[in-house]
Amino acid sequence: MGEVSTIGLDIAKSVFQIHGVDSDGTVVIRKRVSRAKVLEFFAALPCCLVGIEACPSAHYWGRPDRVIGEGWYGGVMSGVKTPVAAPG
């Protein structure tokens, strides 16, 4: 197993799901972390790319002053479809 290079973060009210892969795409982290322990968890990791689901609280967690280290990118991913509610 290699060092984590990319993390997918599913944010929720109290427990976050973390899925991390190395540069080969092999799963190296699959973990549940409480909201109170999220920053502590990321502080122990090497610098890596983190993808967060698009929701209002993603702006809170993705702010540069919350990021541990460097490399914050607040762009929109291309090719990602936004769900649209049916009329009526």
Secondary structure, 3 states (H helix, E strand, C coil): CCCCCEEEEECCCCEEEEEEECCCCCEEEEEEEEHHHHHHHHHCCCCCEEEECCCHHHHHHHCHHHCCCCCCCCCCCCCCCCCCCCCC
